[in-house]
Amino acid sequence: MLHDDKTPHLQLPLPHQYNTLEVDVLRIRAALQQLDGHLSGIDALLAIESEEDLDTLHEIVEAVKLAHQDIAALQALVDTEIAAAIATVEEDISALQGELSATQGELSALRPLIYAGL
């Protein structure tokens, strides 16, 4: 059984005493690759030298934050629309079940007449 422990912040895979070495070697390798990617990004930020580059970076960060807010708002709207659509479908199903029940009742009432040849 795989013990899938992770670090709290970056969610990096951690080795576990009950995991096999074959499993944990791959997990440690993945963790090191993730760390390398994060450090590469930090190095790129530290390499920024001009005020113009910092302003551009700040604009990008603000744009990403706004996009994240827009995505959250869109998700809330989608969730609301889906909930409304589900409610409508459930109402339609209930109405159809009522109609089906009424139709079955009518057919039950007509069945003796059909068998009687009327």
Sequence and secondary structure as in RCSB ss.txt:
>XXXX:A:sequence
MLHDDKTPHLQLPLPHQYNTLEVDVLRIRAALQQLDGHLSGIDALLAIESEEDLDTLHEIVEAVKLAHQDIAALQ
ALVDTEIAAAIATVEEDISALQGELSATQGELSALRPLIYAGL
>XXXX:A:secstr
     B TTT  B   TTS HHHHHHHHHHHHHHHHHHHHHHHHHHT  SHHHHHHHHHHHHHHHHHHHHHHHHH
HHHHHHHHHHHHHHHHHHHHHHHHHHHHHHHHHHHHHHHHTT 
